């Protein structure tokens, strides 16, 4: 057995709907059974010694190990994590003969941690908010009541007494959650653009930034619970669109307990191999967490073309809305025949279906980021955004206007096409098989005299996946391939090892040695591709290391 991690869960997660402390251990299945029993005994022992009520316990069996968690008060989660670390040390001593920790010393250290962390005022505010059905958000530094325009925030150590608060002044704003493997960021950008066209102030948290309308509050990856809280505390927000990525869901849980709409775009290979997401089924479980926020009220939007989501949906008792690129999708047909709501592509028309009523939204060629309908993945994202915003109250006219007016400049790094002296450059962030397949399909559909591919791959991808990506790229009729080394993404491999795999596979497929280049950075690869290219050629540029430097390079060239 190997200890992997002990951490806090601050919101709905794989194991609980609320706060908890979790421990991850790599082990065999039978070892997990013994560990869970021993761990629980140690946690109960420490709770009794500290005078705490016994918690609720939960266990999640995973490929290669187990996650074990118990509930804890929000002003005791750090201490609860210390209990988990101590309990592991006791179990490790029992099972492997490691030195057992000194119990009295552990108790004394925990008592000191508990005293330092304790915050009776925070618990009082949490309790009163729950009794009055007022939304309460908290983190290490701040606590807040209400959402958006009515929200008020205080430092966690400077909280007012509950009786001094005007509880009737707080209200909520509509919340849309977006998760999935691919398309999340484009979908939240589309949804934000649509909602802004309806004269709403839209709060957005995403992998690129947090913002209200065009006002960017901070740049960076804010797709976890911290980004959600930051947006929901902004006093000019009328509605919030919150991107929820795998990492935040797995490590901390969701930033909110309830939403009006939750959307899952798709489930595909990405980050597989990390503990907790070593298979598509485990990845699905992580993404499915968002469904619990709309379980009792609200709507869950799902991709009817994704078999894993269709299968999982059978166990969901709430209200489902489907979207699909196929008008003949059987799931959509049955759903709409029963009066359900769906958004589908019928030929080149995006259609809203509710029961036997069909309404045209727009044509795919009218959506700028769909590239005349060639970017089918962005047509799917447009359907998802239409479903999301409709469920948040947008009219069809607002949805139509939003989809047909968002330019590629408002979706940077996602399926952007530039012209450099007659050479087209297709820039995208695609970094996993599903996203690359979609991009390659689009690139194949674009007219070009010759095609070049500039890309790199992270070293933590297995050999067969790296070879598969090389095959997929070559299959669209490439004339040149330029591989970026990307030292920051070696992730355990030797320099040049990923390039060697790609080159070997390309040569096996019939590429000539002179058709393959190798450069250190993506900006160097793009420069080499442009030096090779002629007017009428297409360069497919996959910006794994970030689109911003490539965009600056292109703009400097007058693209």
Secondary structure, DSSP 8 states (H G I E B T S, - for coil): -EEEEEEEE-SS-SS-SS-EEEEEEE--HHHHHHHHHHHHHHHHHHHHHHT-----EEEEEETTEEEEEEE--TTSHHHHHHHHHHHHHHHHHHHH------HHHHHHHHHHHHHHH--HHHHHHHHHHHHTT--EEE-SSEEEES-GGG-EEEETTS---GGGS-GGG----EEEEEESSSSHHHHHHHHHHHHHHTT--EEEE-SSEEEETTEEEEES---SHHHHHHHHT-TT-SEEEEE--HHHHHHT--S-S--SEEEE-----SSTTBTTBSSHHHHHHHHGGGGGGGSSSSEEEEETT-HHHHHHHTT--SEEEEEES-TT-HHHHHHHHTT-EEEEEETTEEEEEETTEEEEEEEGGG-GGGGGGT-HHHHHHHHHHHHHHHHTT--HHHHHHHHHH--GGGSTTSSEEEEETTEEEEEE---SHHHHHHHHHHHHHS--S-EEEEE---TTS-HHHHHHHHHHHHTTT-SEEEEE--GGG-TTS-TTHHHHHHHHHHHHTT--GGGEEEESSHHHHHHHHHHH--TT-EEEEE-TT-HHHHHHHHHHTT-
